[in-house]
Amino acid sequence: MVKIKINLPIDLTFLSGLLYEGLLYSIKNSQAKRVSTFEIDLPDDFLQKAYSSLSDENLEEVRLPLAGKNDNVSLNKLCKELNISIEKKSFRNLLIGIKNQSTRLQVKTQVNLQLKSYGQDILLDLEGKKGNNFTFQIFKMDRYTGLSSLEKRYTSSQLTTRLSFEATIISLLGLASSYVSGYGNNHYFLFFSPDEVSFLLSHVDSSLINKYFRIKDSVNSSVKEYISSAVCSEVLLFELMLNTKLQELVLKEGLDKVSLILFRVAIEGQTYKVYEILPVTVYKNSVFSEKLETYTRNPQKFIQYVEKILDPERSVIIKALSSMSGEGRLFVEANNVLLAVQSLYKFVTFGSIESLYISIRELLNAYEKTKNEPRSKNRSKEYLELAKDFSYFLA
């Protein structure tokens, strides 16, 4: 039995996200037992089961590069510790190598998830710098958060975060589980929010955690599609898509609430930086859900319809918004479509029924602008159909 002592704050730091994502993923695949508020027991083979359950397809999607020579040093040390060999050095190949050799994973019987200052280093699950420790740059994005104060000498210092073998393997598992996609220098990760992590760890129920992971995996796939579509108004569309997707899944799974955090991370030279944090929380009983019950014929189908019209592969709305990027021909109705999406966002986020009517009006305006243009006739028909369909859903 492996005892996991939880003494690390569950917060919005990236390292916390990786560690607790990895821990929750481990619990999902094992028979864990809650011993106390700050201690969980897991079977000796919990990491073997967790890594073996990772999807090969998802691991192939991990495009996160190593950052600098220190990452190469840590990767070489980790490969030696695991007795694995990889041809090309990358996180993807490292994770695939760990999965392929997961039956060899052996960990100590007690893991203490606690940060300690040690000179210019911050140690996690380490008493000192003796023995193997790992310092991947992806673990160091939170150099100052929660560690600097006016009373200490760390305010203007760059501290090195060092993790034990066990903490590293759990964090890498969290990286594999939370990674969404990467394009250029930008990489996206989807975590459970701190309050959701606290809730799930307080229950340590693998069936409940499985339910939450099903929701997160479904949202992960949707976010990946939107990232690849590279449309304008990115954050607005992310939030609109996440809200509608989560609302549908919350109703489907019979949960009261789901709260997720989307991180956008960028690599700069030999380091990583967090560039954007997007929190999204959906309640089963919200103003939006109440408005749906009051004003629509079928709330579930209405939500599914909103998802459908925002599909980046087929939606005329996404095509119109994409034309505003400055590449190619600008659609004459693009501004109306943007107003329609903004109004739909207000309805989904704040439950403003007036905004839904504005969205329908702007779709009709888009139809009027395009109905007499030969090159736009197919689009004009779609706008008219969208406006009619929305009107049909209204009770």
N, C-alpha and C positions, 0 to 999 in steps of 0.2 A: 504493500500500500504506500502511495506517495502522498505526503501531506503538503498542501499548498497553503501557506500563510499569506493572507491578503492584508498587507500594510502599505500599499501604494494607493494614493488618492485616485478615485474614479472621477476623472475630470475631462476637459476638452483638449488636453495635450495629446499629441500624436502617439507618443510612446505608450501612454495609458490606453489609447484606442487599440494599438497593436497587441499589447499584452492581454487585455481583457477579451478582445475578439478571439485570440488564440485559446484562452482559457475556456470561454463559452463554447467554442467549437469542439474542444476536447470533451467537455461535459456532455455535449450533444451526442457524442459517439461512445460514451462510456457510462457505467453505472457509478455515478459520483454520489458522495454522501456528505451532507452538511454537518460538520462537527460542532462549530460554534459560529459566532458572527464573523470571525476573522480566520476561519480555517475550514478547508474542504479536503476530503479524502478522495483520491482517485486511484484506480487499479494501476499496478505496475506497468501495464502495457497501454496506458491511455494515449500516449503519443504515437505508438505504433498504429493503433486503431484510427486515430485522427488523421494521420498522414496518409494511410492507405485508402481512406475514404475520399481524399481530394480528387476532384475531376481532372483527368488528363487534359481535356479540352480547355478547362479554365486555366490550368497551369501554363499551357501553351500561349495563353493570352497575356501573361505577365511580361510586359515590355520594359520594366523598370531596370535601368542600367546601374552598374556599380559607379560610385563617385570617388575617383581618385585612388592613389596607391594604398591608403590605409584600408579601403574596402577590399582590395586584392589581398592584403596581408591577412585580414580577418577571414576572408573566404578560404585561403590556403590553410589556415589554422583549423577552420571548421571541417574542411574536407579531410584533413589528416586525422582529426578527432573521430570522424564518422567512418574513416577508411573508405572514402569514395573518390572517384576520379571523374572530372568533367572536362570535356574538350574545350569549350568556349566559356569563359568566365562571365556569368550573368546570374541574376537572381532566379530567372526562369530555370536555367540549367541546374542551379543549386537546389531549388525546390524539387525538381524532377528527380535529381540524384538522391535527395533525402527520402522521397516517397518510395523510390525503387529499392532502397536499402532500409526501409522503415522497420523491418523485423529485427534489425540490429540495434535499434535505439534503446539505450540504457541510461536511466537517469537516477540521480540520488533520491533518497527517500524523503527528503524535506527540502522544499523550495520556499524561500522567503521573499516575496515580492515587496521589497522595501528599498528605498533609495537612501544612501549614506554618503556624506561628503568625506573625501579623503584627499587632502592636499588640493590639487587642481583637477581632481577626478570626482565623478559621481558614480558610485558603485551600486549595482542592482543585483541582489542575491549573492553578494560577495562580501567577505570580511576584510579582505585586503587585495592587493594586486598580484599576489602569488597565484600560480597556476593559470589555467586558460581563462582568458576573458576576451570579449569580442566588442569591437567598436565601429560597427557599420554606420556610415553617415546618416542613413535613414532613421537611426535611433537617436540622432543628436539634434533634431529640428527644434526641440524645446529646451535649448541651452539655458535660457534664463527663467522660463516660467516656473514659478514656485520655488526657485532656488536662490534668487538674488534679493537682497534687501539693503537698505542704507546702513544697517548695523554690521554688515559683513563685507568681506573683501571681494566678493564675487561679482559685484555690480558691473564692473567693466572688464571682467575676465571671460574668456572662452573656456568653458569647462568640458572635459571629455567624459562622455557617458560610457561606462564599461559594464557589460552584462555577463553573467555566468553562462555556462553552456546551456543549462536548462531554460533560463530566461530567454536566451537567444532563440532556441528551438521553438519555444512557445510564441515568441514575437514573430518569427518567420511564418509560423502557422497562421497567425493573425493577419500577416501581410497577404498570404495566399488566399485567405478567406474573404478579405475585405477589398482586394484589388478589383477595380471596375474596368479601367481601360487606360491607355496612354497614347497620346498623339503629340509628336514633336517633343518639346521639353515638359509638357504638362501630363500629369498622371492623377487619376481620380481614385479615391478610396471611399467606401461606404461602411460606416460603423453604426452600431447601436449607440444611442445617446447615453450620457452618464446615468441618468435616472432609470433608463431601461436596463442598463447593465446591472445597476444596484438591485433592481426588481428581480431580474433573472437569477442573479447570484444568491439572493435571499431565499429563493425557492429550490434551486438546484434540481429541477425537474426536467429530465431529458426530453420527454414528450412535449412539454411546454416550449422548451428552447428550440426543438425541432420545428414547431409551428412558427416561431418568430423568424427562424432562419429561412423557412420557405418563403415568407413574405419578403425578407431582405434579398434573397436570391432572385425573386421575380422582379423587384424594383431594380436590382443590379442590371438585369438584362435590358430593361427599358432605358435606364440611364445610358448604357453603352450605345444603344441605337441613336439616342439624341446627340451624344458626343460625336459620333461618326458622321452625323448629318451636317454638323458645323453651320447651323442656322444662326440668324441674328437674334437679339433679345434672349441670349442664352440663359441667363439666370431666371428670367420670367418664365420661360418655357420649362426649365428644369422644375421650378416650383409648381407650376400648373400640372405638369405631368406627374410629379411625385405626389402631389395632393390627391389627384384623381385616382392614381394607381393604388395608393395606400388606403384611400376610402373604400375602394372596391375590395381590397384584400382584408381589411379590418372587418367588414361585413361578412365576407366569405368565411373567415376563420373564427368568427364569433368572439373577437377580442374587444376590449373597451378602448384601447389606445395602442398606437405604435409610434415610436419616436426614433428617427434616424438622423445621422450627421454625414453630409457629403464633404469631403476634403478635396481641394485641388492643390496639388503639390507640384512644384517646378524645380528642376535641377539647374543650378547655376555654378558652372565650373566644377569644383570638387565638393559641393555641398547641396543640400536640399532645403527648400523653404516652403512654408505653407502660405499660399497666395489667396485662398478663399475657403471659408467654412460656411456651409449652407445647412442650417438645422430645419428639419421638417417634422412636425408632430400632427397626427390626425387622431381625433376622438370619434368613437362610435356615435356618441350623442353630442353633436356640435350644431352650431347655427346652420351650417351648410346642410347637414343631414336632416335637420328639422325643416328647412325650406324645401328640400327634395321631397320629403313626405307630404308637405302641404301643397306644393305647386306642380309636381310631376306625376305622370301616370304610373311609372315604374322606376323608382330611384336607381336600382341596380343596373337596369338597361341604359338609363341616362348616363351613368358614370362610364359604362363600357363604350357608349357612343362617343363621349368626349375623348376617351383614349384612342378610339378609331380615327377620329378626324385629326388627331395630332400625330398619327403614325408618320414618321419621317420618310418612309419608303413610298407612301401612296397619297399623302395629304396635299391637296391644292393649297391649303393654308400654309404649310411648311414651305412649299415652293415659292409662294408669294413673299413670305418673310425672307427667304434666302436671297431673293432678287434685290433686297435692300443692302446686301453686303458690299455692293460696288463692283462686283464682278458680273459681267453679262448685262442683259437688258433688264431695266427696272420695270416691274409690272405697274401699270397705270393705277391699279386698285390696291397697291401695297399698303398705303396709309390706312385705308379702310379695314383691311385685314388685320393690321396691327392693332387698331382700336377695338376690333372685334375680339381679338385674343386678350387684350388688356382687360376688357369688360368681363370676358368669361373668367379670367383669373380672379377678378373681384368677387364674382359670384361664388366660385369654388372656395376661395379663401375666407371671405367675409359673409357669405350667404346673402349678398345683395341681389334681390330679385330684379330690381330696376336695371342692374348691370347686365343681366341675361337678356332683357328686352333690347338694351342698347347693342349688345353683341349681334342679335338677330337683325336689327336695323342696319348695322354696318355691313353685314353679309349681303343684304338686299342692295345697299349702295354699291358694293363691289360688283354685284350682278348688273346693275344699271350701267356702270362704267364700261363693262366688257361685252355686253350683249350684242352690240353693233360692230364689234371688231372681229373680222374674219379669223385672225390668228388666236383670238381669245374665246371663241365660242364654246369650246369644251370646258374651259374654266368657268365661264359664266353659268353654264348648266349646273356645274358642281356647287357654285355659290347659292344658286336658287334652291337646289335640293337640300343643302345644309340648312338654310333658313326655314324651309318647309318642315324638315325633320325635327328641328328644335321646337317649332311651333306645335308639332304633333305631340311631342313629349309633355307639353304643358297641359295640366289637368283642366 
